[in-house]
Amino acid sequence: MKKHLLTTTTAALAMVGGTASAQDWNVGVGGFFTQTMSYVDVSGEVDDAAGVDFDGIKLHTSAEIHFTPSIVLDNGMTFGANVEMEAHNDGGGAYGIDETYMFISSDTLGRVVIGHENSAGYALSVGAPSVGAMGINSPSISMYQPLIDEGALGLGEDGVFATPFSRQAFGSSFTEVGGNNDAARISYFTPSFSGLTVGVSYAPNGNGDVVNNGVFNTAADNALTDIMDIGVNYSMSMGTTDITLSARYGQGDRNGVDVDADILADLNAISGSTLTGLTIADGTPTTFAVGAQAGFGAFTFGGSYAENDNDFTITATDGTDDFVFEHGDNSGWSLGMSYDVAGPWSVSFTTYQGETELLGTAGGSVDIENEAYRIGASRSLGTGVNWSVYALQSSVTGKVTSEADVSSDSMVIGTGFNLSF
């Protein structure tokens, strides 16, 4: 790895015509460790096929170690890398690498990022302010909010048509095209011009698996290709007033997707027929989001709105009737405020509301809503050490045409510590 890094650096230096200074590489180590302890009470029609006991005391760890080597050349350009290692196991003793990328930056030329990282649009987005652990404008809330049992919604039993929580507007306004995450991509961010920063990204496919290294070699890669993103962020300050605005747009191509046995079984169960002639149309999934924050002294107000149009359409026939299934278009918004109390405390209240239409058929549709509210407080105990307390209530409700609503509800009260180093 070290030999490969040196070879790559030498080639990059040759391209920009620079030479390394006598200064040694600066190899930084940092990261975070967040440990929460919560009491959870879950009710409703939950997806408990695995026999999970959702109620009671729960412990959750989110931790990463970041390795950040960098060097400043004689021409003023900085070359570096970022490798983020998950700092906890998955229950089976396995550890993994999260984001991993290299960067080139300078004050006049901006910043280039190449590797497995979220898009420029994602990086430049803002939403409602929140303090402390367990934010709700995030797919992490799904740890304590079980999804609805799909069988109760008539969506089959195997989870093919899963609710789009991760990196989609149903669960968070920090979205990605088609819900891709940490795909191999190249991004460019301009320097800040009077508070305005613009970023663009391109990813050959939506594969976020570091092991595959972004190589176009699987059917999953072919499902989402040529992903483009653009984002803008504007920040300004006037006395005690701070304002930040953001907007982003992204799109990609979906093609070459096969109808496998699981999808066919679910569609047969939903339609109550034996379907043939199934096709998944090529599509152009997109995402769009806007956000804002405004600080007035100790108060900060903010919100965001996002959409994912997944453009996923399946057509089929049972020999008599034609069926059209449209899956996963979703939207969501956040709204909230925070207040810095005199001293070490800060408090916040936020809500997140999401909605998706999982399937539409000749016989009706299934709309699912995500509704969450959170109040939290955070206290600084010292440099990089924060203690927080929080309470949140959330629900996922399925609205089936001409039938009673089906819901899964969760109440969480907890505390946690966050170490940033």
C-alpha positions in Angstrom: 0.0 0.0 0.0 2.8 2.4 0.9 4.7 1.6 -2.3 1.5 2.1 -4.3 0.8 5.5 -2.6 4.4 6.7 -3.4 4.1 5.7 -7.0 0.7 7.4 -7.4 2.0 10.6 -5.7 5.1 10.6 -8.0 2.9 10.4 -11.1 0.6 13.2 -9.9 3.6 15.4 -9.2 4.9 14.9 -12.7 1.5 15.9 -14.1 1.3 19.3 -12.3 5.0 20.0 -12.7 5.7 20.4 -9.0 8.3 18.9 -6.6 7.9 17.8 -3.1 9.3 20.2 -0.5 11.7 19.1 2.2 8.8 19.0 4.6 7.9 15.5 5.6 4.4 14.1 5.1 2.0 15.0 7.8 0.1 11.9 8.8 -2.9 12.8 10.9 -5.1 10.5 12.9 -8.5 11.5 14.1 -12.1 10.5 14.1 -15.1 10.2 16.5 -16.6 7.7 19.0 -20.3 8.1 19.8 -21.9 5.8 22.4 -25.6 6.0 23.1 -27.8 4.2 25.7 -31.5 4.3 25.1 -34.8 2.9 26.3 -37.0 1.9 23.3 -40.7 1.2 23.2 -42.0 -0.1 19.9 -45.6 -1.0 18.9 -47.7 -1.6 15.8 -47.3 -3.9 12.8 -43.5 -4.2 12.7 -41.3 -6.2 10.4 -40.1 -8.8 12.9 -39.6 -11.8 10.7 -36.1 -12.2 12.3 -37.6 -12.4 15.7 -35.9 -9.2 17.0 -36.9 -7.8 20.4 -37.2 -4.1 19.7 -38.2 -3.1 23.2 -36.0 -2.4 26.2 -32.5 -1.0 26.8 -30.4 -0.6 23.6 -26.8 0.3 23.2 -25.5 1.7 20.0 -21.9 2.6 18.9 -21.0 4.7 15.9 -17.2 5.1 15.7 -14.6 5.7 13.0 -10.8 6.2 13.0 -9.6 8.6 10.2 -6.2 8.5 8.7 -5.3 11.7 6.9 -1.8 11.8 5.3 -1.0 15.1 3.4 1.9 17.1 2.0 2.2 20.7 0.8 4.4 21.1 -2.4 6.7 24.0 -3.1 4.1 25.3 -5.6 1.5 25.6 -2.7 -0.6 22.6 -3.7 -1.7 20.1 -1.1 -1.9 16.4 -1.9 -3.5 14.0 0.6 -5.7 11.1 1.3 -8.5 10.2 3.7 -9.1 6.6 4.9 -12.0 6.1 7.4 -12.0 2.8 9.2 -15.1 1.6 11.1 -14.0 1.4 14.7 -16.5 -1.3 15.8 -17.4 -4.8 14.7 -20.6 -6.0 13.1 -21.2 -8.8 15.6 -19.1 -11.3 13.6 -15.8 -9.7 14.4 -15.5 -8.0 10.9 -14.1 -4.6 10.5 -14.4 -2.5 7.3 -13.3 0.7 5.6 -15.9 3.4 5.1 -14.9 6.3 2.9 -11.5 6.3 1.2 -10.3 8.9 -1.3 -7.4 11.2 -2.3 -7.6 15.0 -2.7 -5.7 17.8 -4.4 -6.3 21.4 -3.2 -5.1 24.9 -3.3 -6.4 28.3 -2.2 -6.7 29.5 -5.8 -7.7 26.3 -7.7 -10.1 24.8 -5.2 -10.3 21.1 -4.3 -10.5 17.8 -6.2 -11.6 14.6 -4.5 -11.2 11.2 -6.2 -12.4 8.0 -4.6 -15.2 6.5 -2.5 -17.0 9.6 -1.1 -20.5 11.1 -1.2 -21.3 13.5 -4.0 -20.6 17.3 -4.1 -24.3 17.9 -3.8 -24.5 15.9 -0.6 -21.4 17.5 0.9 -22.8 21.1 0.3 -26.3 20.5 1.6 -27.7 21.9 4.9 -30.8 21.1 6.9 -32.5 21.8 10.2 -30.0 22.3 13.1 -29.8 19.5 15.7 -27.6 19.0 18.8 -26.4 15.8 20.4 -26.6 12.2 19.4 -29.3 10.4 17.4 -30.4 13.0 14.8 -33.6 12.2 12.9 -32.6 13.8 9.5 -30.7 10.6 9.0 -31.3 6.9 8.0 -29.7 6.0 11.4 -33.2 6.5 13.0 -34.1 3.2 11.4 -32.1 1.5 14.1 -34.9 2.3 16.5 -37.8 2.6 14.1 -38.7 -0.8 12.6 -40.3 -0.7 9.2 -43.8 -2.0 8.6 -44.3 -5.7 7.9 -44.5 -5.8 4.2 -46.9 -8.8 4.3 -49.4 -6.6 6.1 -49.2 -4.1 3.2 -49.6 -6.7 0.5 -46.0 -6.2 -0.7 -44.9 -9.8 -0.4 -42.7 -11.3 2.2 -39.1 -11.2 1.0 -38.3 -7.6 1.3 -37.6 -6.9 -2.4 -39.6 -3.7 -2.2 -37.9 -2.3 0.9 -38.8 1.2 2.1 -36.1 3.7 0.8 -34.6 4.9 4.1 -30.9 5.1 3.2 -29.7 8.2 1.3 -33.2 8.9 0.0 -35.6 11.7 0.9 -38.0 9.3 2.7 -35.5 9.1 5.5 -33.2 12.1 5.1 -32.9 15.3 3.0 -29.2 14.4 2.5 -29.9 12.4 -0.6 -28.0 10.6 -3.4 -29.2 9.6 -6.8 -30.9 6.2 -6.5 -29.7 6.0 -2.9 -26.1 5.3 -3.9 -23.6 5.7 -1.1 -19.8 6.3 -1.3 -19.6 5.4 -4.9 -16.2 5.7 -6.6 -16.4 9.2 -8.1 -14.5 12.4 -8.9 -15.6 15.7 -7.4 -14.5 19.3 -7.8 -15.2 22.2 -5.4 -14.5 25.8 -6.3 -12.8 28.1 -3.9 -15.3 30.2 -1.9 -16.2 33.4 -3.8 -17.6 35.9 -1.3 -19.2 32.9 0.5 -20.4 31.0 -2.6 -19.0 27.5 -3.3 -20.0 25.3 -6.2 -19.3 21.6 -6.5 -19.8 19.0 -9.3 -19.4 15.2 -9.2 -19.3 12.3 -11.7 -19.5 8.6 -10.8 -19.3 5.8 -13.5 -21.7 3.7 -11.5 -23.5 3.4 -8.2 -21.3 0.7 -6.7 -20.2 1.9 -3.2 -18.3 -1.3 -2.4 -14.6 -0.5 -1.8 -13.6 -4.1 -2.5 -14.7 -3.8 -6.1 -12.8 -0.6 -6.4 -15.3 1.0 -8.7 -14.6 -1.6 -11.5 -17.6 -2.0 -13.9 -17.9 -5.8 -13.5 -21.3 -6.7 -12.0 -25.0 -6.5 -12.9 -25.5 -4.3 -9.9 -23.0 -1.8 -11.4 -25.0 -1.7 -14.6 -28.2 -0.9 -12.7 -27.2 2.7 -12.1 -24.6 4.4 -14.2 -23.2 7.9 -15.3 -24.2 9.7 -12.1 -23.9 13.5 -12.2 -24.3 15.8 -9.3 -24.1 19.6 -8.8 -24.4 21.5 -5.6 -24.1 25.1 -4.4 -23.7 26.5 -0.9 -23.8 30.2 0.1 -22.8 31.5 3.5 -22.7 35.1 4.8 -22.4 36.9 8.1 -23.7 40.3 9.2 -23.0 41.2 12.8 -24.7 38.5 14.9 -26.6 37.1 11.9 -25.4 34.1 10.0 -27.1 32.7 6.9 -26.4 29.5 4.9 -28.3 28.4 1.8 -27.8 25.3 -0.3 -29.3 23.6 -3.4 -28.4 20.5 -5.3 -29.5 18.3 -8.2 -28.3 14.9 -9.5 -29.3 12.3 -12.1 -28.1 9.0 -13.4 -29.1 6.2 -15.9 -30.7 3.0 -14.9 -30.4 0.2 -17.4 -29.9 -3.6 -17.8 -31.9 -4.6 -14.8 -33.3 -8.1 -14.8 -36.5 -9.3 -13.2 -35.3 -12.0 -10.8 -37.2 -14.7 -9.0 -37.8 -12.6 -5.8 -39.2 -9.7 -7.7 -41.5 -12.1 -9.8 -42.7 -13.8 -6.6 -43.6 -10.4 -5.0 -45.4 -9.1 -8.1 -47.4 -12.3 -8.4 -48.4 -12.0 -4.7 -49.4 -8.3 -5.1 -51.4 -8.8 -8.3 -52.9 -12.1 -7.3 -52.1 -13.4 -10.7 -49.4 -15.3 -12.6 -47.6 -12.6 -14.5 -45.6 -12.9 -17.7 -43.9 -10.5 -20.1 -42.2 -8.6 -17.2 -39.9 -5.8 -18.2 -38.2 -3.1 -16.2 -37.9 0.1 -18.3 -34.7 2.0 -18.6 -34.9 5.1 -16.5 -33.3 8.4 -15.4 -33.4 8.5 -11.5 -32.9 12.1 -10.1 -32.6 13.8 -6.8 -33.2 17.5 -5.8 -32.8 19.3 -2.5 -32.8 22.8 -1.0 -31.9 23.8 2.5 -31.3 26.9 4.7 -30.1 27.9 8.1 -30.2 31.3 9.8 -28.5 32.2 13.0 -29.6 35.2 15.1 -27.4 35.5 18.2 -28.0 32.3 20.3 -30.9 31.1 18.0 -30.5 29.1 14.8 -33.4 28.2 12.6 -33.3 25.9 9.6 -35.0 23.4 7.3 -34.7 21.5 4.1 -36.7 19.8 1.4 -35.7 16.9 -0.9 -37.0 14.6 -3.6 -35.9 11.3 -5.1 -37.5 10.3 -8.4 -36.3 6.7 -8.8 -38.0 6.3 -12.2 -38.4 2.5 -11.6 -41.2 1.1 -13.6 -42.2 -2.6 -14.1 -44.8 -3.6 -16.7 -46.4 -7.1 -16.9 -49.5 -8.9 -18.0 -51.5 -12.0 -16.8 -52.8 -12.6 -20.3 -55.9 -10.6 -19.7 -55.0 -7.4 -17.8 -51.9 -5.2 -18.0 -50.2 -4.2 -14.7 -47.9 -1.2 -14.1 -45.8 -1.1 -10.9 -44.0 2.1 -10.0 -41.6 1.9 -7.1 -39.9 4.2 -4.7 -40.5 7.9 -5.7 -40.2 9.8 -2.4 -39.9 13.2 -0.8 -39.2 14.6 2.7 -38.5 17.8 4.7 -36.9 18.9 7.9 -37.6 21.8 10.2 -36.1 22.9 13.5 -34.3 25.3 15.8 -31.5 25.3 18.3 -30.5 27.6 21.1 -27.1 28.1 22.7 -27.8 28.5 26.4 -25.4 30.7 28.3 -22.7 28.3 29.5 -21.9 24.9 28.1 -25.5 23.8 27.1 -27.3 23.9 23.8 -30.8 22.6 23.0 -32.7 21.8 19.8 -36.1 20.7 18.5 -36.4 19.1 15.1 -38.9 17.2 13.0 -38.5 15.1 9.8 -41.4 14.1 7.5 -41.0 11.8 4.6 -43.3 10.0 2.1 -43.0 7.4 -0.6 -45.2 5.5 -3.0 -43.8 2.0 -3.0 -46.0 0.5 -5.7 -48.9 1.4 -7.9 -51.0 -1.2 -9.6 -54.2 -1.3 -11.6 -55.9 -2.0 -8.2 -54.5 0.9 -6.2 -51.4 2.1 -4.5 -49.4 1.9 -1.2 -48.3 5.2 0.3 -45.9 5.1 3.3 -45.2 8.0 5.6 -42.2 8.6 7.9 -42.9 11.1 10.7 -40.4 11.8 13.5 -40.0 14.4 16.2 -36.9 15.0 18.5 -35.9 17.2 21.4 -32.3 17.1 22.6 -29.8 18.9 24.7 -26.0 18.8 24.6 -23.3 19.8 27.1 -19.6 20.3 26.3 -17.5 18.6 29.0 -14.2 19.7 27.5 -12.4 19.8 24.2 -13.9 17.2 21.9 -16.1 15.7 24.7 -19.9 16.2 24.6 -22.7 14.6 26.6 -26.2 14.7 25.3 -29.7 13.6 26.3 -32.6 13.2 23.9 -36.2 12.0 23.4 -37.7 11.1 20.0 -41.0 9.8 18.8 -41.4 8.3 15.3 -43.8 6.3 13.2 -43.9 4.7 9.8 -47.5 4.4 8.5 -48.7 2.6 5.4 -51.8 3.9 3.7 -53.3 1.1 1.6 -56.1 2.0 -0.8 -59.5 1.2 0.6 -58.0 -0.5 3.7 -57.1 0.5 7.3 -53.7 2.2 7.8 -50.9 0.0 9.1 -48.3 1.6 11.3 -45.1 0.9 13.3 -44.4 3.3 16.2 -41.3 4.0 18.3 -40.6 6.1 21.4 -36.9 6.5 22.4 -35.4 8.2 25.5 -31.7 8.2 25.9 -28.3 9.7 26.6 -24.9 9.5 24.9 -21.4 10.7 24.7 -19.5 11.9 21.7 -15.7 12.0 21.5 -14.2 14.0 18.6 -10.5 13.8 18.2 
